[in-house]
Amino acid sequence: MTNKRKISTFIRYFFYGIVLVFFLWAFIQGHFSIIFEQTDEFLRLLRQHVLLVLVSSLLAVGIAIPAGILVTRPAFRKLEWPVLNLANLGQTIPSIAILALVMTYLGIGFNSAVFALFVFSILPVLRNTVAGLNSVDPALKDAAKGMGFTSSQILFKVEMPNAAYPIMAGIRTAMVMNVGSAALAYLVGGGGLGDFIFTGIVMQSQEYLISGAVPVTLLAICIDFLLRFIEKITVSKGLRRSAETAEAS
C-alpha cells in the first residue's frame, strides 16, 4: 500500500470514528427519541431513501457503462469528449437547481427525484468506465487479437476485467453521493429521510435533525463498506494493486 493510499485510508477511518462517537453521544443524550416514537414512519422513510438510491444508481450504471464502452470504441472515439462534458453538467449544476428544473417538467414525486439523482450520479460511473477502458495495456489487446479473439471477446475477456477496479470505484462514488443527495428528494415530494431533516430545520428540532442526518450518514458508510467488500472479492488483488499504483503516480 502506497503512502498516499495509507493516508486516504487513515482519513476515512478517522471520519468513521468521529461518526461513531457522535452516534453514541446522540444515543446517550436521547436525541433519537423521534425514531423510537415514530418507528413505522422512520422505517417508511428509510425504505423510500434506499429505493431512491438504488433505482437512480442502477439507472446511472445501466446507461453510463454502455456509454463508456461505446465512446472508447475506435469508430466512436470522437464522441468521448462531448459525452463526458455533457455528463459533467450533472455535477456542475447544483443539486437544488437540477431538482427545480426536473420538477418543472416532471412535476413532484418519486420519478422527479429519481431522475434528478440519476443526472447527478451518472458522471462518476461514466468517467471511471472511460478511464478504466483507456488504461488497459494495448499489448494485452494485441495479444488477445493474435490468439484469434473477436472484438467482443477482447472487450469482455480482456478490457472489462482489467477496467473493473475503476468502474467499481465509480459505482461506489455515485451511490455514496446519492445517499446524501437523496435527502433533497423531500423538496420535490420524493420522500426519504430528508423529511426528518427538513422538519428539524423548520421546527428547529435537534431530535428531528439528528434522527434524519445520522441514519443518512450511517447508510452512506454501510454502502461504502459493502461496495468495497464486493470490489475486494470480484477484482483480483493484482489488478487492485496495479490500479492503486497508477493512482499514486
Secondary structure, DSSP 8 states (H G I E B T S, - for coil): --HHHHHHHHHHHHHHHHHHHHHHHHHHTTTTHHHHHTHHHHHHHHHHHHHHHHHHHHHHHHHHHHHHHHHTSGGGGGGHHHHHHHHHHHHHS-HHHHHHHHHHHH-SSHHHHHHHHHHHHHHHHHHHHHHHHHTS-HHHHHHHHHTT--HHHHIIIIIHHHHHHHHHHHHHHHHHHHHHHGGGGGGGT--STHHHHHHHHHHT-HHHHHHHHHHHHHHHHHHHHHHHHHHHHHS-HHHHHHHHHHHH-
